[in-house]
């Protein structure tokens, strides 16, 4: 949307599960309630990103009532849930046949895979995997060093 395109998202699947029962989030104890979301993100009607997201319901219980009919899960969580750290893993991968079909590309197309886990005071908040079509997506960002944070800069 920042680049003048029409952004939209669609929730493909939404479930509430318990860790260890059909889902495994290594940093959570078995039995922890988890909201799972699968989304597709679009730019001008073209798929640009697939998202699989886990949300720790012990940390964010109010998310269970959010329909995500207007605001995408990333934006909703960012606006409401504090996190003190985030770990990212970024890799270049080729689209599997399943992901290629969802993203409207050929199997083997170059994609960017991002795994991000956010934490708040050592408690996992979200674990998300994004798969973005390589030539339809860009990644940029900035950060503040710990010393600047301590000085409130």
N, C-alpha and C positions, 0 to 999 in steps of 0.2 A: 504493500500500500504506500510506503514511503517513496517508492519509485514511480508512483502514478498509475499503478495497476489496480484492478479490482481484486481484493482478497476475499476468499471465503474458505470455510472449513466444513467438514461433515464428520459427524461421529458415526463410525461404522459398527462399533461394538462397545458395550458398556456392561461391566459385571462387577459384583462384589464377591470376593473370595477370601479365603483365609490362607496365610502363608503356609506352604507345605501341602496344601490341598489343591492341586491343579496349577499351582504357581509357586515359583521359588525366588524369593528376594533374599540373597545371602546375608544381608546385614540386619535382617529382622528375625525375631524369634518366631518359631512355628506357632500358628494360631492367630497371629496378628491380622486384623481385618485390613484388606487392601481393596481399593477401587482400581479396576483396570479399564483403560480407555484405549480404543484404536481409532485414529482419526486420519483423514486425508486433508491436505491443505492445497488450495488452488490459487493460481494467479491468472486472471482473465479467463477463467474456465478451464485452464490447463493444470493437471496435477503437477505439483512441484515437490511435495514432501509427504511421506508416510510417517505416522507417529504411533508408537506404542508406549503408553504411560502407566506407571504404577503410582498410586498415592497412598501413603500411610494414613489410614483412617484414625489411628490413635492420636496422631498429631493434627490432622485436618478433618475432624468429624463433620464439619458443616459442608464439605464438598459433596457429601452424599445427596443433599437436596438441590444442588445446582444443576439445572438442566442443560447448560451449555448451548442454549438455543440462540444466543446473541454473541457471547464472548467465548473465544477459544480457551481451552483449559490452561495453556501456558500463560496467557494474559490474566485470566481470573486468579490463578495461583500467585503470579508475580504481584498483583495488586493487593492481595490479602494475607499472604503467608510469609512471614520473615524467614530468611535462611542466612546462616552465618558462613557457610562455605559451599562450594560446588566443585565437584571433580568431573573433568571432561576427558573423554577419549575420542579422538577423531581419526578416522581411517578412510582411505579410498577403497571402494569395493565395486564389484560388478553386480548388477541387478539379477536376482534369481528370476526364474520364469514367473513365479507368483507375484513378486514385487513389480516386475516389468509390466505385467498385465494391469496391476492397480495404478501404476504411474503412467501408463500409456506409452511405453518405450519398448525397444527390443530387449530380449534377455541378453545379459552381458554388457548392457549400457553402463558407462562409468557413473558412479554415485558417490556421494559423501555420506558416511555413516558417523553419527555423533551419539555417544552414550553420555548422559549427564545424570549424576546423582547430587541432589541438594540435601544439605543437612542444616538443622537448627540446634545449636548447643549439643552436638554429638548425637542427635536423633535424626534418622533418615526421614526426609519429607517426601521426596519424589525420586523415582528412577525412570528415566525416559530414554527411548531409543528413537532417533530420527533417521530416516533414510531419504536423502534429497537427490534429485536428478542433477548430475554434475553441471550441465550447461544451463540449468534453469534456476540455480541457487548460488548465492554468495554468502560468505560468512565473514563478519567483521566484528570487532569489539575493542574495548579498552579496559584497563584495570588500574586500580590505585594500590600502591605498595603499602605494606603494613605500617611503615614509618609515617607515611602521609595520613593514613587513617588515624593513627594515634595522635597526630597533631591536628586532627579535624580539618584537614585541607580538602 
